[in-house]
Amino acid sequence: MSIFTPTNQIRLTNVAVVRMKKGGKRFEIACYKNKVMSWRSGAEKDLDEVLQTNTVFVNVSKGQVAKKDDLSSAFGTDDVTEVCKQILAKGELQVSDKERQSQLEQMFRDIATIVAEKCVNPETKRPYTVILIERAMKDIHFSVKANKSTKQQALEVIKQLKQSIQIQRAHMRLRFVLPAKDGKRLKEKLRPLIKTVENEEFDDQLEMVCLIDPGCFRDIDELIRCETKGKGTLEVLSLKDVEEGDEKLE
């Protein structure tokens, strides 16, 4: 005896469901576990690696596929790929309490790792260990948000931790060389973007070695390229100005 499966039903197992309510209706997509957050953080860019099937459902567990008219009415398009992207970006990831807790714990560790990699104690210039950053995050009762990227949250953590420990982004060390005719004028424009000048020589050209906040790198690069019409050079000597050894909190 053959079992008839309706053509508008697709059976899937071991899926992560992302759900969105729009236009009074529920829409779901079936994704691979652990891939949704990778897509949202930008680590995964191939949609085929995230979706189990390029299909929009009314109910994934029952295999009920959404009608094209309903997609057009709710999303303004019946392009399934475009709708999947919208649901993936803004929908709610359906996971069990145990999975959600595990996911949040992993994100907590990932955020602490990013902070430890980017920051130092400004007095000693020594980096903090991941364990120490995790402890400091717990002390300020930092709450992980599952729908925000770990990088975004790491930047928020750095701001909050400044209230309880000595911490700052590690400075970048740069060397730039500018033609003499641009040197004096550009030096004044660059000065507000520079934390510390370590070495400066001005002869037939201006050569400077300095420390900057990483957030200023793009502005400095653009300023030098545009103002010197490509004749100035910028070199990154080190991404992080740090001392050897790990920082300890007493």
Protein Blocks (a to p, Z undefined) as FASTA:
>chain_A
ZZdddfkbccdehiacddddeehiacdddddehklmmmmnomamcfklmpmbdcddfblk
nopacdfklmmmmnopabfklmmmmmmmmmccdddfklmmmmmmmmmmmmmmmmmmmpcc
fklopacdfklmmmmmmmnopacdfkbcfklmmmmmmmmmmmmmccddddddddddddfk
lmmmmmmmmmmmpmbdfbdcdffbccddddddfklmmmmmmmmmmmnnomaccddfbfbd
cdedidddZZ
